[in-house]
Amino acid sequence: MTPDRDEVEALANSVIAVYPKVTSAIPVAKIEQSLVADDNGEQYSVFYAYIKIPFVCRLAAILEDLDYMTPVLLNIVALAWGGFVL
């Protein structure tokens, strides 16, 4: 939570940009405002983001990660099984 709405929007947009968009399922961020009191009892507004990432987008992100990691993992297995040859 921060009193700067622009900072919250920028962070929410950077989180949303990481996840792939799949058909009609896209991540959504909702910026909300809340009134809080400090130690002296003065009230001020803070903003926070409620981010909803659909299951399909999460699954697509996991599959992308596996796709990028497969060559590395297969090389590790090949080196471990066949031994190191210089």
C-alpha positions as CSV (number, residue, x, y, z in Angstrom):
1,M,0.0,0.0,0.0
2,T,1.2,3.4,-0.9
3,P,-0.3,6.9,-1.1
4,D,0.9,7.2,-4.7
5,R,-1.7,5.9,-7.2
6,D,0.6,6.2,-10.2
7,E,3.2,3.9,-8.5
8,V,0.6,1.3,-7.8
9,E,-0.7,1.4,-11.4
10,A,2.8,1.1,-12.8
11,L,3.6,-2.0,-10.6
12,A,0.3,-3.6,-11.4
13,N,0.9,-3.1,-15.1
14,S,4.3,-4.6,-14.9
15,V,2.9,-7.7,-13.1
16,I,0.2,-8.1,-15.8
17,A,2.7,-7.7,-18.6
18,V,4.6,-10.8,-17.5
19,Y,1.7,-13.2,-18.0
20,P,0.6,-14.3,-21.5
21,K,-2.8,-13.3,-22.9
22,V,-4.8,-16.4,-23.8
23,T,-7.9,-15.9,-25.9
24,S,-10.4,-13.9,-23.8
25,A,-8.7,-14.7,-20.5
26,I,-6.5,-11.7,-19.7
27,P,-5.0,-10.6,-16.3
28,V,-6.9,-7.7,-14.8
29,A,-5.8,-5.2,-12.1
30,K,-8.2,-3.2,-10.1
31,I,-6.8,-0.2,-8.2
32,E,-8.6,0.4,-4.9
33,Q,-8.3,3.1,-2.3
34,S,-8.5,2.7,1.5
35,L,-8.5,5.2,4.3
36,V,-6.1,4.5,7.1
37,A,-5.0,6.3,10.2
38,D,-1.4,7.0,11.3
39,D,-0.1,6.9,14.9
40,N,-1.4,10.4,15.5
41,G,-4.9,9.5,14.4
42,E,-4.8,11.5,11.1
43,Q,-6.5,9.8,8.2
44,Y,-5.0,9.5,4.8
45,S,-5.6,7.5,1.6
46,V,-3.5,4.6,0.4
47,F,-3.9,2.7,-2.8
48,Y,-3.4,-1.0,-3.5
49,A,-3.9,-3.3,-6.5
50,Y,-6.1,-6.3,-6.6
51,I,-4.7,-8.4,-9.4
52,K,-6.7,-11.3,-10.9
53,I,-4.8,-13.8,-13.1
54,P,-6.9,-16.5,-14.7
55,F,-5.9,-20.1,-14.4
56,V,-5.4,-20.4,-18.2
57,C,-2.9,-17.6,-18.1
58,R,-1.0,-19.1,-15.2
59,L,-0.9,-22.5,-17.0
60,A,0.4,-20.8,-20.2
61,A,3.1,-19.1,-18.2
62,I,4.2,-22.5,-16.6
63,L,4.2,-24.1,-20.1
64,E,6.4,-21.3,-21.5
65,D,8.8,-21.7,-18.6
66,L,9.0,-25.5,-19.2
67,D,9.6,-24.8,-22.9
68,Y,12.5,-22.5,-22.2
69,M,14.0,-24.9,-19.5
70,T,13.7,-28.1,-21.5
71,P,17.0,-27.8,-23.5
72,V,18.9,-26.9,-20.3
73,L,17.4,-29.8,-18.4
74,L,18.1,-32.3,-21.2
75,N,21.7,-31.1,-21.4
76,I,22.1,-31.7,-17.7
77,V,20.6,-35.2,-18.0
78,A,22.9,-36.0,-20.9
79,L,26.0,-34.8,-19.1
80,A,25.1,-36.6,-15.9
81,W,24.3,-39.8,-17.8
82,G,27.1,-39.8,-20.3
83,G,29.7,-38.2,-18.2
84,F,31.8,-35.1,-18.9
85,V,33.9,-35.3,-22.0
86,L,36.4,-32.6,-22.8
